[in-house]
Each structure stands twice: as C-alpha cells, then as structure tokens.
C-alpha cells in the first residue's frame, strides 16, 4: 500500500472530479454535483495564476485533494485553502492532515505567514481543524446574496 501526496496537474482533473463528487455528496454537505460541473470548478480554481493543488494517491487511485491560493496581504503572504476533500471511505485516516501538511510545506517555501479557510460549522469539521492547530476566526462573517430565476 503506497500512499503519496503530489502536485495536482491538469491531467488529474477527471479523477479529482470523481473524488469531489463523492466527498460532497456526504453528510455536512449533501451536494449533488454533475461530473462536468465538478471538473469545471476544479479547473477554474487551479487555473488561477496563484493557485496550486495537491492530491493524495493510494496505489494509483486519487483519494483526496487540496486546492489553495497564495496571495499577498498587508501582514505578508497568506494561503487560503479553497477546497479540501477526501473520499468518504478514506476519511478519518489522516489523509486530510497529509493534504494540509502539503499546503503548509508549499506555503512555507514562499514565506506564507498564515493559512485560512472557510467551512461549515459542523462539530466534526471544527474538531478536525482545531486538532490541527486552526482556530475559529470569529471576527469575520460571510454574506450571501442569491438570485432566483
């Protein structure tokens, strides 16, 4: 059983899209993604000039992915995690932690001073990130405006 984390390349997108669909169909999200839409979302993120991605591969099967962007902020470089997802049957096995460590290594190489992300406020997710040293940035809020067609 060989587990590796490596850079995501454009050719990985179809396999990564399948992982995305499986991960976001589960509890905490319950989202139903079409394959073409999931692939397009991943392509849009990774095509941004300051975005990077890493994938976790087990015996040539993609089982997890992290997508992140590194930008300048007044306090220095920041790394924003855009997406992190793992096939549900591989969750709670350290895959998410390995993906976050990958992003942290890349960030440190370019002088990132802080990492941040947005996620649902579920107990499971808060517990996961808290155990890895992340804390709730409770001084922010998110506003959403939706249109109905």
C-alpha angles and dihedrals in degrees: 000000000000117000118187136169115210142160116289113239128193092257089063094062098095092052092043090051090058090052090048091053093050095045097048095045089068134085117301090037112030091186123159110213126186111225094241092051093049091049091048092051092051091046092050092052097044092045092063107105094236097043127102134178141203131198132202112223126192116189090338093310118117107230103165144011142195125198120190143168128217116207139161119260129178089263094050134271118351129195116210116195105221097182138358120176139160131191104264095238089058097047119114091032099099097266094120090048091052091050092050090048089053091054091047092053092051090046094051090051090062098037102261111177099190141016125209141172143176121235143154116282096243120144091237094054095042090050092049096052095039091056088055094054100264118134133200110267090212093172092081135066135191124234121200130188118190130191124212116215 
